Amino acid sequence: MTLAGCGSGDGPGAAAPAGSAADLDAALEEGGELTYWTWTPSGEAQAEAFMEEYPNVTVTVVNAGTATEEYTKLQNAIKAGSGAPDVAQIEYYALQQFVLSESLLDLSGYGFGDLEDTYTASTWSAVTGGDAIYGLPQDSGPMVLLYNQEIFDQFGLAVPTTWDEYVAAGEKLHAADPTKYITNDAGDPGFAQPLIWQAGGRPYQTDGTTVTVNLQDEGTKLWADTWNQLLEPGLLADIPTWSDDWWKALSDGTVATIVSGAWMPGIMEGSVPDGAGKWRVAPLPSYDGSAITAENGGSAQSVIKQSENPALAAAFLRWLNSSEESVNVFLENGGFPSTTAQLNSPEFLAEAPEYFGGQQINQVLVDASKNVATGWQYLPYQVYANSVFPDTVGTAYTASSDLNAGLQAWQEQIVSYGDSQGFSVNK
């Protein structure tokens, strides 16, 4: 995806509409037609619930693909001047690209600032820039550790609280049974960057069109040097996440832990039935035993500037990501919320799914959401950067060699691309 750099440190985008929350209510009364692009499993059910409450509005839900596939189609429609949806799902890491191309409507003029306390601090900061609001958070992904209790018991492994303990557990497990691994990692930027975030790395800094990239800062090197202890000796299963082999490895005990966002337990229940009763959830290991973690994944919904009915689109978005009815539909489909009301709900915290041995896993997940490290930024062209990760850092995975060398190669490509797109990139 090619996006020209533009704007200021406060974040560009379409000017805030001259309106108010009352205008949204009026738009709902008048009605109209909207198109909503999403891949979330709850999308259709949420739209149906909305149309039942607001019968004058018709919402057409389109799955335009996930992640980069959708972003490419969305950018093409924006560039063509037609064909874009009114509302689109955009992951937090990609949001800034559409902000900088002035493709998203600033929702602050509709009173969306009053919703700030509805969401966790980390997700709200992901959709705002200065006084502008470019979307509403849908879910969050504070990182946790999922582990196979059966495998841990079989091999006498203690649940690690530090990364040193995690590495030691990986060594012990693989030495006892070379067919088993503490986790898998075939090289994934969506996995590496949140772990860099947790380690204290802040490799990207953006101020308008000025970008600084340093993939050898102290925190990034801390992650790489730690992960090298698993990668170089062959202690990581070379299995791509989401592949058929990965699901099999989770089912048969080949992979003993998953380092992932808080949305993963819901996916496990539906996708790894043979793991029922075996898996548990724990806080993510840290470098000093503290509760500090990071966000892995998560999405917002935004109103696309091209919308012919921005007030109606904003009204739908307000309902979609802040109404109790809509959020409950999202939860019923296995989502992990970004809304503080649900996260603090006694009923939500008390849930004890049989799949996880009756553990009250939401207590662990919610605690993680309160301990996300601050100060992380993504690149304003992160989608491109992620696309070249396999050709740079990925070579270290293939060769089981030093990740630092791969990170430096990745940085060179990131800097070169940014310069070619009109950014001023420092390193």
GIURPE-V677594 format. One record per helix or strand of 2 or more residues. SS is the DSSP state (H for helix, E for strand). FROM is the first residue (numbers start at 0). TO is the last residue. If there is no record, write none. Layout:
ss=SS from=FROM to=TO
ss=SS from=FROM to=TO
//
This chain:
ss=H from=20 to=29
ss=E from=31 to=36
ss=H from=42 to=52
ss=E from=56 to=61
ss=H from=67 to=79
ss=E from=86 to=90
ss=H from=91 to=99
ss=E from=103 to=104
ss=H from=106 to=109
ss=H from=111 to=117
ss=H from=120 to=125
ss=E from=127 to=128
ss=E from=131 to=132
ss=E from=135 to=136
ss=E from=141 to=147
ss=H from=148 to=153
ss=H from=162 to=175
ss=E from=182 to=183
ss=H from=188 to=197
ss=E from=203 to=206
ss=E from=209 to=212
ss=H from=217 to=230
ss=E from=235 to=236
ss=H from=243 to=251
ss=E from=256 to=260
ss=H from=263 to=270
ss=H from=272 to=274
ss=E from=278 to=282
ss=E from=298 to=303
ss=H from=309 to=321
ss=H from=323 to=331
ss=H from=339 to=342
ss=H from=345 to=349
ss=H from=353 to=355
ss=H from=360 to=368
ss=H from=381 to=386
ss=H from=392 to=398
ss=H from=402 to=419
ss=E from=423 to=425
//
